[in-house]
């Protein structure tokens, strides 16, 4: 039993190092790739998909970046030819206060 305890830590470290080495990439291989081509044409037509993204507060940077001109919301709408629309709202607009989010 004590031998098993002595070997457990080195075995776990060895497994961790093997997984880490297997997941590591080679920087040279990724630099040989050609630049990305034009985005593919949309595969679907006639769909209307709506998402609602709720920010904690509209004044925080992630929410500002989403809603900014040329931001993610606008780009997604352009890339999907208007089929996907994203509506940004905040917790106070939805009637949620601090204690409500803790449940």
C-alpha positions in Angstrom: 0.0 0.0 0.0 2.8 2.4 0.8 4.5 1.6 -2.5 1.3 2.5 -4.3 1.3 5.9 -2.5 4.9 6.5 -3.4 4.2 5.8 -7.1 0.9 7.7 -7.4 2.4 11.2 -7.7 5.2 10.3 -10.2 2.6 8.4 -12.4 0.2 11.3 -12.3 3.0 13.8 -13.3 4.1 11.5 -16.1 0.5 11.3 -17.5 0.2 15.0 -17.2 3.4 15.6 -19.1 2.4 13.1 -21.9 -1.0 14.9 -22.3 0.8 18.3 -22.3 3.2 17.1 -25.0 0.5 15.6 -27.1 -1.6 18.8 -27.0 1.3 21.1 -27.8 1.6 22.3 -31.4 4.5 23.0 -33.6 4.8 26.7 -34.5 6.5 26.0 -37.8 3.6 23.9 -39.1 1.1 26.6 -38.5 3.1 29.3 -40.3 3.2 27.3 -43.5 -0.6 27.6 -44.0 -2.0 29.8 -46.7 -4.0 32.9 -45.6 -7.7 32.4 -45.1 -9.9 32.5 -48.2 -13.1 34.5 -48.6 -15.9 33.4 -46.3 -18.1 30.8 -47.8 -21.6 31.7 -49.0 -24.4 31.1 -46.6 -25.8 27.6 -46.9 -29.3 28.5 -45.8 -31.9 30.9 -47.1 -35.1 32.2 -45.6 -34.4 31.6 -42.0 -34.8 34.3 -39.3 -32.8 33.5 -36.2 -32.9 35.9 -33.2 -30.6 35.9 -30.2 -30.8 38.0 -27.1 -27.5 38.8 -25.4 -27.9 40.1 -21.8 -25.1 42.2 -20.4 -24.8 42.9 -16.7 -24.5 46.6 -17.5 -24.5 48.3 -21.0 -21.6 50.5 -19.9 -19.1 47.6 -19.5 -16.5 47.1 -22.3 -17.8 43.7 -23.6 -21.2 45.1 -24.2 -19.9 48.3 -25.8 -17.7 46.2 -28.2 -20.7 44.1 -29.2 -22.9 47.1 -29.9 -20.3 49.4 -31.4 -20.5 50.3 -35.1 -18.7 47.5 -36.9 -18.9 45.3 -33.8 -19.8 41.7 -33.5 -23.5 42.2 -33.9 -23.2 44.1 -37.1 -20.6 41.7 -38.6 -22.8 38.7 -37.8 -25.8 40.3 -39.4 -23.7 41.1 -42.5 -22.1 37.6 -42.8 -25.5 35.9 -42.5 -27.2 38.3 -44.9 -29.5 39.4 -42.1 -30.7 36.0 -41.2 -29.2 36.2 -37.7 -30.1 39.2 -35.5 -28.7 39.8 -32.1 -30.5 42.0 -29.6 -28.4 43.4 -26.8 -30.1 44.2 -23.5 -29.0 44.6 -19.9 -30.1 43.0 -16.7 -31.9 46.2 -15.4 -33.8 46.4 -18.7 -35.0 42.8 -18.2 -36.1 43.7 -14.6 -33.3 41.7 -12.9 -31.5 43.1 -9.9 -28.4 41.9 -8.1 -30.1 39.5 -5.7 -32.1 38.0 -8.6 -29.0 36.9 -10.4 -27.7 34.9 -7.3 -30.5 32.3 -7.4 
